[in-house]
């Protein structure tokens, strides 16, 4: 373990020298990447310093015990040895997880798309419940939520809602939410009291910067229209709404949330770029057998990942055996951290097995 910590320390010192170089500081893209790596490595280096101190204490205690000439010193050394061993055991496990290679996209902001699936009006209502769940969770995390576009359901909720989330390590947290979410409950419109099953699909896309995906604007047709729905006179009479048509893929992205045509265009381009970037990532993942084996965050949008059962007050996540919580009311009100923690542990355990040579 000390050898691995030393390798990390060498890279940390190298970055420490690089980030003060004028040519690095002037290159914002490279500087930002190096600062992110610096921050991640510093956590390991700090843990490594504590580990090294505990290892030194253990060696010192073992020498005193081996000498055995002073009974009082031996007794103190045995206590020191026991404490050092506990610290080392705990730190080894923590450092092993910290040494897992990080997905560079984990630090990115995200674009989340929630779409009503099977179940008619009830599916739209459920899509609205999921949006509120994520909004509350993001608010509690101190993240910013910004709606890009929405299509309202006929009886409440949304047929579709697209929103951006910005903050620290957003994709690394919310990526576990991608997939099909099912709800089992008695719909508001049900007169016989029967339980129905409805579904909504959640897509979580890492927000692509311009340097992540170079969008060829000659392949994008921009359509400007008047906005529809509520929003006041200026929204509905000016050509502020934007619809982008990406000719090669047939993708269409609409945005009318802002009064400014320029801001709507900026948001729509961000969503389009993120979708195209996600397509590229999907191609890479298909060719990457290690990623394909991961059941926790496979990104398969057709995969049923979670069921919310209202009669039983139960939430079951189908990716981790036995992950069932009887706490539906709190979970649907944004308390999803415990589920994300379990999924994160499961993924890290898979990655540990796949990266034994690194760890």
Secondary structure, 3 states (H helix, E strand, C coil): CHHHHHHHHHHHHHHHHHCCCHHHHHCHHHHHHHHHHHHHHHHHHHHHHHHHHHHHHHHHHHHHHHHCCCHHHHHHHHHHHHHHHHHHHHHHHHHHHHCCCCCHHHHCCEEEEEEECCCHHHHHHHHHHHHHHHHHHHHHHCCEEEEEEEEECCCCCEEEEEEEEECCCHHHHHHHHCEEEEEEECCCCCCCCCCEEEEEEEEEEECCCCCCCCCCHHHEEEEEECCCCCCCHHHHHCCCEEEEEECCCCEEEEECCCCCHHHHHHHHHHHHHHHHHHHHHHHHHHCCHHHHHCCCCCCCCCCEEEEEECCCCEEEECCCCCCEECCHHHHCCCCCHHHHHHHHHHHHHHHHHHCCCCC
